[in-house]
């Protein structure tokens, strides 16, 4: 059966139309956003090309056309996430003109954290770990310093897990050494 191109897609010789998707300049970004959603819900182990295609409402071939592997898809999705969050983070400090302003922005940042990804069960387990960790540190530093040191350690450990470069030993020592 012969087909001809129309403004709505392809039309067969008997007049039956078959809609095709035309140029979609944001398709790649939609796929990346969908990949981030799937990653947030199912984790790296649960992501598939099919899940991402369904979430982005694109044909499976579009996902594999733009990203040859799941590793590339995840890497590009995380890079997009970092780019978006970096822009938002920079904007948080746009009005900072003093040390007090900086402190207020930081306090709000910590208090407002990434709540959409919180899990009640994980929160409970984490809270128990935090209590235990701070109790051990408090034997050497006191409760207030233990809380700050614990938060610093958690952040530094997370940074070590996610970074490709190790923090120099001397800098870790300087950051964690009790102040006189």
C-alpha positions as CSV (number, residue, x, y, z in Angstrom):
1,X,0.0,0.0,0.0
2,X,1.4,3.4,-0.9
3,X,1.7,6.2,1.6
4,X,2.0,9.9,1.3
5,X,3.2,12.4,3.9
6,X,0.7,14.9,5.3
7,X,0.9,17.6,7.9
8,X,-0.7,15.1,10.4
9,X,1.6,12.2,9.7
10,X,1.4,9.5,7.0
11,X,-1.7,8.6,5.0
12,X,-2.2,5.3,3.2
13,X,-3.6,5.2,-0.3
14,X,-7.0,4.2,1.0
15,X,-7.2,7.4,3.1
16,X,-6.6,5.8,6.5
17,X,-4.3,8.0,8.5
18,X,-1.5,6.7,10.7
19,X,-0.3,9.4,13.1
20,X,3.5,9.6,13.4
21,X,5.3,11.8,15.8
22,X,7.0,14.8,14.2
23,X,10.1,16.5,15.3
24,X,10.2,16.7,19.1
25,X,13.1,18.9,20.2
26,X,12.6,18.2,23.9
27,X,12.4,14.5,23.6
28,X,15.9,13.9,24.9
29,X,15.3,16.1,28.0
30,X,11.9,14.3,28.6
31,X,13.7,11.0,28.6
32,X,16.3,12.3,31.1
33,X,13.6,13.6,33.4
34,X,11.8,10.3,33.1
35,X,15.0,8.4,33.9
36,X,15.4,10.6,37.1
37,X,11.9,9.7,38.2
38,X,12.4,6.0,37.6
39,X,15.8,6.2,39.5
40,X,14.1,7.9,42.4
41,X,11.3,5.3,42.6
42,X,13.2,2.1,41.6
43,X,16.9,2.9,42.1
44,X,19.7,2.1,39.7
45,X,19.0,-1.6,39.9
46,X,15.3,-1.1,38.8
47,X,15.8,1.2,35.8
48,X,15.1,-0.2,32.4
49,X,14.8,1.3,28.9
50,X,11.2,0.2,28.8
51,X,10.3,1.9,32.1
52,X,11.9,5.2,31.1
53,X,10.2,5.1,27.7
54,X,6.8,4.5,29.3
55,X,7.4,7.3,31.8
56,X,8.6,9.7,29.1
57,X,5.7,8.6,26.8
58,X,8.1,8.0,23.9
59,X,8.8,4.9,21.8
60,X,11.4,2.5,23.2
61,X,13.6,3.2,20.2
62,X,13.8,6.8,21.2
63,X,15.5,6.0,24.4
64,X,18.0,3.6,22.8
65,X,18.6,6.1,20.0
66,X,19.6,8.9,22.4
67,X,21.4,6.7,25.0
68,X,23.2,3.5,23.9
69,X,23.3,2.0,27.3
70,X,21.6,2.2,30.7
71,X,24.9,3.4,32.1
72,X,25.0,6.3,29.7
73,X,21.4,7.1,30.4
74,X,21.9,7.1,34.2
75,X,25.1,9.2,33.9
76,X,23.4,11.8,31.7
77,X,20.3,11.9,33.9
78,X,22.5,12.5,37.0
79,X,24.4,15.2,35.2
80,X,21.1,16.9,34.3
81,X,20.0,16.6,37.9
82,X,23.3,18.2,39.1
83,X,23.0,21.0,36.5
84,X,19.4,21.8,37.6
85,X,20.1,21.6,41.3
86,X,23.3,23.7,40.9
87,X,21.3,26.5,39.3
88,X,18.7,26.3,42.1
89,X,21.5,26.3,44.7
90,X,23.2,29.3,43.2
91,X,19.9,31.2,43.3
92,X,19.5,30.5,47.0
93,X,22.6,32.8,47.6
94,X,21.6,35.6,45.2
95,X,20.4,37.9,48.0
96,X,23.2,37.1,50.5
97,X,25.1,40.2,51.4
98,X,26.3,39.4,54.9
99,X,27.5,36.6,57.1
100,X,24.1,36.7,58.9
101,X,22.3,36.3,55.5
102,X,24.6,33.4,54.7
103,X,23.8,31.7,58.0
104,X,20.0,32.1,57.5
105,X,20.2,30.6,54.0
106,X,22.2,27.6,55.3
107,X,19.8,27.0,58.2
108,X,16.9,27.0,55.8
109,X,18.7,24.7,53.5
110,X,19.3,22.2,56.2
111,X,15.8,22.5,57.7
112,X,14.1,22.3,54.3
113,X,16.3,19.5,52.9
114,X,15.2,17.0,50.2
115,X,11.9,16.0,51.9
116,X,10.3,14.4,48.9
117,X,12.7,11.5,49.1
118,X,12.3,10.8,52.9
119,X,11.1,7.4,54.0
120,X,9.6,7.0,57.5
121,X,11.3,3.7,58.1
122,X,14.6,4.9,56.8
123,X,14.2,8.1,58.9
124,X,13.7,6.0,62.0
125,X,16.7,3.8,61.4
126,X,18.8,6.8,60.5
127,X,17.7,8.6,63.7
128,X,18.6,5.6,65.8
129,X,22.1,5.5,64.2
130,X,22.5,9.3,64.8
131,X,21.7,8.9,68.5
132,X,24.1,6.1,68.9
133,X,26.9,7.8,66.9
134,X,26.5,11.1,68.8
135,X,26.5,9.3,72.2
136,X,29.8,7.8,71.4
137,X,31.3,11.1,70.1
138,X,29.8,13.0,73.1
139,X,32.1,11.0,75.5
140,X,35.0,12.8,73.9
141,X,33.5,16.2,72.9
142,X,30.3,16.9,74.8
143,X,26.8,16.7,73.3
144,X,26.7,19.9,71.2
145,X,30.1,19.4,69.6
146,X,29.2,15.7,69.0
147,X,26.1,16.7,67.0
148,X,28.2,19.1,64.8
149,X,31.0,16.5,64.4
150,X,28.5,13.8,63.6
151,X,26.9,15.9,60.9
152,X,30.3,16.8,59.5
153,X,31.4,13.1,59.4
154,X,28.2,12.0,57.7
155,X,28.7,14.6,55.0
156,X,32.3,13.8,54.6
157,X,31.6,10.1,54.4
158,X,28.9,10.7,51.8
159,X,31.3,12.9,49.8
160,X,33.9,10.1,49.9
161,X,31.3,7.6,48.7
162,X,30.2,9.7,45.8
163,X,33.5,11.5,44.8
164,X,36.1,10.2,42.4
165,X,38.9,12.0,44.4
166,X,39.8,11.3,48.0
167,X,40.0,14.2,50.4
168,X,43.6,14.6,51.6
169,X,44.2,13.1,55.1
170,X,45.5,16.5,56.4
171,X,42.3,18.3,55.4
172,X,40.1,15.6,57.1
173,X,42.3,15.9,60.2
174,X,42.0,19.7,60.2
175,X,38.2,19.5,59.8
176,X,37.6,16.9,62.5
177,X,40.1,17.9,65.1
178,X,38.5,19.2,68.3
179,X,38.9,23.0,68.6
180,X,40.7,24.2,71.6
